[in-house]
Amino acid sequence: MNKLDISGWKEFVIGKLFEIKRPDSRSIKQYEDGSVPFVSSGNFNNGIDKFVTPFSDECLDRGNCITISPVDGSCFYQPTDFLGRGGGGSSIILLYNDNLNEKNGMFISTILRKH
């Protein structure tokens, strides 16, 4: 296996590389069971608390992003659209970049989690 050359790597400011967003204010208690991931500040299962049914007029948070928990710093790549926990101090943070994909998203979220 080839070693990864990190000699050219340097620190970066997340806000300069990513568009930072927060989900709308919502709580998991509002939802019935369903098929859409509800992502919160958990450290397990990709941050997914359970699968829910969104309201008919509700817009999902766009997938292909990295979610960060302000509670414990856990980071996960979210490949698909989801409902994110918003409002209050434990609202997750969403990072978007047009060049993000599954491979580099998983890599970057792992690096952020370990840093």
C-alpha positions as CSV (number, residue, x, y, z in Angstrom):
1,M,0.0,0.0,0.0
2,N,1.3,3.5,-0.9
3,K,1.8,6.0,1.9
4,L,-0.2,9.2,1.7
5,D,2.1,12.2,1.2
6,I,1.0,14.9,3.6
7,S,4.1,17.1,3.3
8,G,2.2,19.8,1.4
9,W,-0.8,19.8,3.8
10,K,-1.5,22.8,6.0
11,E,-4.1,24.1,8.4
12,F,-7.3,25.6,6.9
13,V,-10.2,27.6,8.2
14,I,-13.4,25.6,7.8
15,G,-15.4,28.7,7.0
16,K,-13.2,29.5,4.0
17,L,-13.7,26.0,2.4
18,F,-17.2,25.3,3.4
19,E,-20.6,27.0,3.4
20,I,-21.8,26.7,7.0
21,K,-25.5,26.3,7.7
22,R,-27.8,25.2,10.5
23,P,-31.0,23.2,10.1
24,D,-34.4,24.7,10.8
25,S,-35.6,24.5,14.4
26,R,-37.1,21.0,14.9
27,S,-37.2,18.3,17.5
28,I,-37.4,14.5,17.0
29,K,-40.5,14.5,19.2
30,Q,-42.5,16.2,16.5
31,Y,-42.2,13.2,14.1
32,E,-43.8,9.9,13.4
33,D,-41.6,6.9,12.4
34,G,-40.8,6.8,8.7
35,S,-37.9,6.5,6.1
36,V,-36.1,9.8,6.3
37,P,-33.0,10.0,8.6
38,F,-33.2,12.4,11.5
39,V,-29.7,13.5,12.2
40,S,-28.8,15.0,15.6
41,S,-25.7,15.5,17.8
42,G,-25.3,11.8,18.5
43,N,-21.9,10.2,18.3
44,F,-23.1,6.8,16.8
45,N,-24.9,5.5,13.8
46,N,-23.8,8.5,11.6
47,G,-25.6,10.8,14.0
48,I,-29.0,9.3,13.0
49,D,-31.4,9.1,15.9
50,K,-34.2,7.4,14.0
51,F,-36.0,7.4,10.7
52,V,-39.0,9.8,10.5
53,T,-41.8,11.0,8.3
54,P,-41.3,14.7,7.4
55,F,-44.3,17.1,7.3
56,S,-45.8,17.5,3.8
57,D,-44.6,21.2,3.5
58,E,-41.2,20.6,5.0
59,C,-37.9,20.8,3.0
60,L,-35.3,18.3,3.8
61,D,-31.7,19.3,4.5
62,R,-29.6,18.5,1.5
63,G,-27.3,15.5,1.7
64,N,-23.7,15.4,0.4
65,C,-22.6,17.4,3.4
66,I,-20.7,17.0,6.7
67,T,-22.6,17.3,9.9
68,I,-20.8,18.4,13.1
69,S,-22.2,18.1,16.7
70,P,-21.5,21.1,18.9
71,V,-22.0,18.9,21.9
72,D,-19.0,16.5,21.4
73,G,-17.5,17.4,18.0
74,S,-18.6,14.2,16.3
75,C,-18.6,14.6,12.5
76,F,-20.2,12.5,9.9
77,Y,-20.6,12.5,6.1
78,Q,-24.3,12.5,5.1
79,P,-24.8,11.1,1.6
80,T,-28.5,11.5,1.4
81,D,-31.1,14.2,2.2
82,F,-32.2,14.2,5.9
83,L,-33.9,16.2,8.6
84,G,-31.3,17.8,10.9
85,R,-31.9,18.7,14.5
86,G,-32.1,22.5,14.6
87,G,-32.7,25.2,17.3
88,G,-31.0,25.6,20.6
89,G,-27.5,24.8,21.7
90,S,-27.3,21.2,20.4
91,S,-28.3,22.1,16.8
92,I,-26.0,20.4,14.4
93,I,-23.8,22.3,12.0
94,L,-23.9,21.5,8.2
95,L,-20.9,21.9,6.0
96,Y,-21.3,22.2,2.2
97,N,-18.8,22.4,-0.6
98,D,-19.5,21.8,-4.3
99,N,-16.4,19.5,-4.6
100,L,-17.5,17.3,-1.7
101,N,-18.2,13.6,-2.5
102,E,-18.6,10.4,-0.5
103,K,-14.9,9.6,-0.4
104,N,-13.5,13.0,0.5
105,G,-16.5,13.7,2.7
106,M,-15.8,10.6,4.8
107,F,-12.1,11.4,4.8
108,I,-12.6,15.0,5.9
109,S,-15.1,14.1,8.6
110,T,-12.7,11.5,10.0
111,I,-9.9,14.1,10.1
112,L,-12.2,16.7,11.8
113,R,-13.4,14.1,14.3
114,K,-9.8,13.2,15.3
115,H,-8.5,16.8,15.5
